[in-house]
Amino acid sequence: MQSIQNSYKHESTLVFSIKVDGEVSDKQIFGALYGNTDIIENISLSRLQATGEAGRCLLERSGDNWLLKLPITMPLTKAALLAAAIESIDEVAKQPASFRLIALESPRERMIRIARRAKELSEKLIDEGLHVEDNLIEVKT
């Protein structure tokens, strides 16, 4: 029997750092990503996207490094299995590569960061003599 913690669907974003020794395209990274997650049926990325447990992958490049963001809605144990499968990728287009999970971002944490930044900005505007409405959105912490 699964525990409540393991069966609860957690909405978050898996964030991976990707390093590839050589020149590759985003299509080649996606090919490695989908190809390596299809090994285990219940964590096949294409299947997870079809069932709504995984969203659209976002890939950003910064020099030789890449950043992959994958929104998910699934139990944490399944998310851990998916993350481990992605971290096991060691090659992209025959080039040595490494995928490392660097963050698990939740929408709640993002809202808290936005609220804190809004407070900082309003304080700055007040210090500069500009008027700001006192009715900023409150986020329960």
Contacts in CASP RR format, 6 or more apart in sequence:
PFRMAT RR
TARGET T0000
AUTHOR 0000-0000-0000
METHOD contacts of the structure
MODEL  1
MQSIQNSYKHESTLVFSIKVDGEVSDKQIFGALYGNTDIIENISLSRLQA
TGEAGRCLLERSGDNWLLKLPITMPLTKAALLAAAIESIDEVAKQPASFR
LIALESPRERMIRIARRAKELSEKLIDEGLHVEDNLIEVKT
2 75 0 8 1.000
5 76 0 8 1.000
6 75 0 8 1.000
6 76 0 8 1.000
6 77 0 8 1.000
7 75 0 8 1.000
8 75 0 8 1.000
8 76 0 8 1.000
9 73 0 8 1.000
9 74 0 8 1.000
9 75 0 8 1.000
10 72 0 8 1.000
10 73 0 8 1.000
10 74 0 8 1.000
10 75 0 8 1.000
10 76 0 8 1.000
10 79 0 8 1.000
10 106 0 8 1.000
11 71 0 8 1.000
11 72 0 8 1.000
11 73 0 8 1.000
11 106 0 8 1.000
11 107 0 8 1.000
12 71 0 8 1.000
12 72 0 8 1.000
12 79 0 8 1.000
12 104 0 8 1.000
12 105 0 8 1.000
12 106 0 8 1.000
12 107 0 8 1.000
13 69 0 8 1.000
13 70 0 8 1.000
13 71 0 8 1.000
13 72 0 8 1.000
13 103 0 8 1.000
13 104 0 8 1.000
13 105 0 8 1.000
13 106 0 8 1.000
14 68 0 8 1.000
14 69 0 8 1.000
14 70 0 8 1.000
14 72 0 8 1.000
14 79 0 8 1.000
14 82 0 8 1.000
14 83 0 8 1.000
14 86 0 8 1.000
14 101 0 8 1.000
14 103 0 8 1.000
14 104 0 8 1.000
15 67 0 8 1.000
15 68 0 8 1.000
15 69 0 8 1.000
15 70 0 8 1.000
15 101 0 8 1.000
15 102 0 8 1.000
15 103 0 8 1.000
15 104 0 8 1.000
15 105 0 8 1.000
16 67 0 8 1.000
16 68 0 8 1.000
16 69 0 8 1.000
16 70 0 8 1.000
16 83 0 8 1.000
16 86 0 8 1.000
16 87 0 8 1.000
16 99 0 8 1.000
16 100 0 8 1.000
16 101 0 8 1.000
16 102 0 8 1.000
17 65 0 8 1.000
17 66 0 8 1.000
17 67 0 8 1.000
17 99 0 8 1.000
17 100 0 8 1.000
17 102 0 8 1.000
18 29 0 8 1.000
18 65 0 8 1.000
18 66 0 8 1.000
18 67 0 8 1.000
18 68 0 8 1.000
18 92 0 8 1.000
18 97 0 8 1.000
18 98 0 8 1.000
18 99 0 8 1.000
18 100 0 8 1.000
19 64 0 8 1.000
19 65 0 8 1.000
19 66 0 8 1.000
19 97 0 8 1.000
19 98 0 8 1.000
20 29 0 8 1.000
20 64 0 8 1.000
20 66 0 8 1.000
20 92 0 8 1.000
20 95 0 8 1.000
20 96 0 8 1.000
20 97 0 8 1.000
21 95 0 8 1.000
21 96 0 8 1.000
21 97 0 8 1.000
22 64 0 8 1.000
22 95 0 8 1.000
23 95 0 8 1.000
24 92 0 8 1.000
24 93 0 8 1.000
24 95 0 8 1.000
24 97 0 8 1.000
25 93 0 8 1.000
26 59 0 8 1.000
26 61 0 8 1.000
26 66 0 8 1.000
28 92 0 8 1.000
28 93 0 8 1.000
29 59 0 8 1.000
29 66 0 8 1.000
29 68 0 8 1.000
29 92 0 8 1.000
30 57 0 8 1.000
30 59 0 8 1.000
32 89 0 8 1.000
32 91 0 8 1.000
32 92 0 8 1.000
32 93 0 8 1.000
32 97 0 8 1.000
33 45 0 8 1.000
33 57 0 8 1.000
33 68 0 8 1.000
33 86 0 8 1.000
33 89 0 8 1.000
34 45 0 8 1.000
34 46 0 8 1.000
36 85 0 8 1.000
36 86 0 8 1.000
36 88 0 8 1.000
36 89 0 8 1.000
37 43 0 8 1.000
37 44 0 8 1.000
37 45 0 8 1.000
37 46 0 8 1.000
37 48 0 8 1.000
37 82 0 8 1.000
37 85 0 8 1.000
37 86 0 8 1.000
38 44 0 8 1.000
38 45 0 8 1.000
38 46 0 8 1.000
39 85 0 8 1.000
40 81 0 8 1.000
40 85 0 8 1.000
41 47 0 8 1.000
42 78 0 8 1.000
42 81 0 8 1.000
43 78 0 8 1.000
43 81 0 8 1.000
43 82 0 8 1.000
43 85 0 8 1.000
45 54 0 8 1.000
45 57 0 8 1.000
45 82 0 8 1.000
48 54 0 8 1.000
48 55 0 8 1.000
48 72 0 8 1.000
48 74 0 8 1.000
48 82 0 8 1.000
49 55 0 8 1.000
49 56 0 8 1.000
52 73 0 8 1.000
53 72 0 8 1.000
53 73 0 8 1.000
53 74 0 8 1.000
53 78 0 8 1.000
54 70 0 8 1.000
54 71 0 8 1.000
54 72 0 8 1.000
54 73 0 8 1.000
54 74 0 8 1.000
54 82 0 8 1.000
55 70 0 8 1.000
55 71 0 8 1.000
55 72 0 8 1.000
56 71 0 8 1.000
57 68 0 8 1.000
57 69 0 8 1.000
57 70 0 8 1.000
58 68 0 8 1.000
58 69 0 8 1.000
58 70 0 8 1.000
59 66 0 8 1.000
59 67 0 8 1.000
59 68 0 8 1.000
59 69 0 8 1.000
60 66 0 8 1.000
60 67 0 8 1.000
60 69 0 8 1.000
61 67 0 8 1.000
68 86 0 8 1.000
68 99 0 8 1.000
70 86 0 8 1.000
72 79 0 8 1.000
72 82 0 8 1.000
74 82 0 8 1.000
79 104 0 8 1.000
83 101 0 8 1.000
86 99 0 8 1.000
86 101 0 8 1.000
87 99 0 8 1.000
87 100 0 8 1.000
87 101 0 8 1.000
88 99 0 8 1.000
89 97 0 8 1.000
89 99 0 8 1.000
90 96 0 8 1.000
90 97 0 8 1.000
90 98 0 8 1.000
91 97 0 8 1.000
111 139 0 8 1.000
112 139 0 8 1.000
112 141 0 8 1.000
114 139 0 8 1.000
115 136 0 8 1.000
115 137 0 8 1.000
115 138 0 8 1.000
115 139 0 8 1.000
118 136 0 8 1.000
118 137 0 8 1.000
119 136 0 8 1.000
122 132 0 8 1.000
122 136 0 8 1.000
125 132 0 8 1.000
126 132 0 8 1.000
END
